[in-house]
Amino acid sequence: MEWKTHGERQVYTNKWVNLCLVDVQQPDGRRWEYHVVRLRHLAVAAVVNDRQEVLMMWRHRFITDSWAWELPMGLVEDGETPEEAAAREVLEETGWRPGPIKPLIYAEPANGITDSQHHVFRIDGATYAGPPTEKNESDRIEWIPLSEVRGMIDRREVVSSGSLVGLLYLLMDEAIR
């Protein structure tokens, strides 16, 4: 059953988020305005070294007032591909220059309310280039053994959807190899 869109108007907009009211008609004929959050797309990087460790950052998220481990990630800038954004974010946030990059998985984490696209990449290897240029991203940057990731997820030490999707798919991918 497909909903029909009859129009859209912005309620609020800035460089990070757009809140829109979309005039929709449901299959049963009911017509109303639906709130939609339009976001810039996200690039996420799962960097794996030859010791089967993944590069992660320990960081605080003020919105939920929580600390957790995350993969390097950030918004895709205008004129940039998701792959370029993932590589840029790894270097800026961790100080590691990424090796070969390939798509791992694509996700739309909350597509009932937002159009945010998460492009997750696997990066095989990285070379240390120096301290991160993004000073406000994390307290620690560490290579975490893939064998510890499942337990970290179970203990809610990894909670962001971009990180969860990437890590779970990475673990599944590794189990198949």
Residue pairs with C-beta under 8 A, 6 or more apart in sequence:
1 26
1 27
2 27
3 24
3 25
3 26
3 27
4 24
4 25
5 22
5 23
5 24
6 23
6 24
6 25
6 31
7 22
7 23
8 20
8 21
8 22
8 23
8 36
9 20
9 21
10 18
10 19
10 20
11 19
11 20
11 21
12 18
12 19
13 19
16 39
16 40
16 75
17 37
17 38
17 39
18 37
18 38
18 39
19 35
19 36
19 37
19 38
20 35
20 36
20 37
20 38
21 33
21 34
21 35
21 36
22 33
22 34
22 35
22 36
23 31
23 32
23 33
24 31
24 32
24 33
24 34
25 31
35 113
36 113
36 114
36 115
37 113
37 114
37 115
37 116
38 114
38 115
39 114
39 115
39 116
40 75
40 76
40 116
41 75
41 76
41 82
41 116
41 117
41 118
41 119
42 73
42 74
42 75
42 76
42 116
42 117
42 118
42 119
42 162
43 73
43 74
43 75
43 76
43 82
43 83
43 85
43 86
43 89
43 119
43 120
43 121
44 71
44 72
44 73
44 86
44 118
44 119
44 120
44 121
44 162
44 163
44 165
44 166
45 55
45 71
45 72
45 73
45 86
45 87
45 89
45 90
45 98
45 101
45 120
45 121
45 123
45 166
46 54
46 71
46 104
46 120
46 121
46 122
46 123
46 166
46 167
46 170
47 54
47 55
47 71
47 72
47 90
47 94
47 96
47 98
47 99
47 123
47 125
47 126
48 54
48 55
48 122
48 123
48 124
48 125
48 146
48 170
49 55
49 125
49 126
49 143
50 125
51 143
51 145
52 145
52 146
52 147
52 174
53 143
53 144
53 145
53 146
54 71
54 143
54 144
54 146
54 149
54 167
54 170
55 71
55 72
55 90
55 94
55 96
55 126
55 141
55 142
55 143
55 144
56 69
56 70
56 71
56 141
56 142
56 143
56 144
56 163
57 69
57 70
57 71
57 72
57 93
57 94
57 137
57 138
57 140
57 141
58 67
58 68
58 69
58 138
58 139
58 140
58 141
58 142
59 67
59 68
59 69
59 70
59 137
59 138
59 139
60 66
60 67
60 139
61 67
61 68
61 160
66 159
68 156
68 157
68 158
68 159
68 160
68 163
69 144
69 152
69 157
69 158
69 163
70 138
70 158
70 160
70 162
70 163
71 162
71 163
71 166
71 167
72 86
72 89
72 90
72 93
72 94
73 86
73 89
73 160
73 162
73 163
74 85
74 88
74 89
74 92
74 93
75 85
76 82
76 85
76 119
77 85
80 88
82 119
82 121
83 101
83 103
83 119
83 121
85 119
86 98
86 101
86 119
86 121
86 123
87 98
87 101
87 123
90 96
90 97
90 98
90 123
90 126
91 97
91 98
91 129
91 133
92 132
92 133
92 134
92 137
93 132
93 134
93 137
93 138
93 141
94 126
94 132
94 141
95 128
95 129
95 130
95 131
95 132
95 133
95 141
96 126
96 127
96 128
96 129
97 126
97 127
97 128
97 129
98 123
98 125
98 126
99 123
99 124
99 125
99 126
99 127
100 123
100 124
100 125
101 121
101 122
101 123
102 121
102 122
102 124
103 119
103 120
103 121
103 122
104 120
104 121
104 122
104 166
104 169
104 170
104 173
105 120
105 165
105 166
105 169
106 117
106 118
106 119
106 120
107 117
107 118
107 120
107 161
107 162
107 165
108 115
108 116
108 117
108 118
109 116
109 118
109 161
109 162
109 165
110 116
110 161
118 161
118 162
118 165
120 162
120 165
120 166
120 169
122 170
122 173
132 138
132 141
144 152
146 170
146 171
146 174
149 158
149 167
149 170
149 171
150 171
152 158
153 164
153 167
153 168
158 164
158 167
